[in-house]
Amino acid sequence: MITKEKKAELVAKYGRKPGDTGSPEVQVALLTERIVELTEHLKSNPKDHHSRRGLLMMVGHRRGLSDYLKKTDLDGYRAFNREAGYQKVRNFQGRGVIPSALFLLFPREGKASERTRILLEYFVY
């Protein structure tokens, strides 16, 4: 769970005005924090498939918000990516933008973790 302080910090940093929790920038930042926390949980609990499904849903939701931001405000999208530290990478499906922290999602060897890594590369914006 994201603490109140961390959430307030993200809202202050990426919000368009004080208390702005609805803008796509804030929502993407909050989802990214939740994804990173859930990734850490899945590293220590590799058989938690319900949480893994939730993670994939969050990644898809974040990708949709990012695409919306890109479609409506391209300059804001680029500025947000620079400020948040996202980088462009090429994966097997084409181009995407992912935070550098998500490169090391599932370091364990095995078919399930490899499938999840491939799915995340596909769904991550």
Residue, then its C-alpha position, 0 to 999 in steps of 0.5 A: m500500500i502507498t502511504k498517505e505521505k507518499k501519495a501526497e508527495l506524488v500528487a504535489k509533484y505531478g499534479r496540475k494544481p494542489g490536491d489534483t488526483g485525477s489528472p493522468e500524470v498523477q494517476v500514472a505516477l500512483l499506478t507506477e508506485r503500486i506496480v513497483e510495490l506489487t513487483e517486490h511482493l511477487k519476488s518473494n511470493p512467486k506463486d501468488h497468481h491473483s496478485r500477478r493478475g492484478l499487476l497485469m491489470m494495473v500495467g494495462h490501465r497505466r498504459g491506457l492512461s499514458d496513451y490518453l495523455k500522449k493523444t491529448d497533450l503530446d508536450g505534457y506527455r514528453a515532459f512527464n516522461r522526462e521528469a518521471g525518469y521513463q525511458k524508451v525501449r524496444n521490445f518484441q512487439g515494437r516500441g514502449v516506454i517503461p520505468s527502468a525499475l521494471f526491467l528486473l521484475f522477476p529475476r527467478e528462473g522458470k516458465a511462469s516468471e518468463r511468461t509474466r516478464i514477456l506479458l509485461e513487456y507486451f503490456v507496459y507502455 
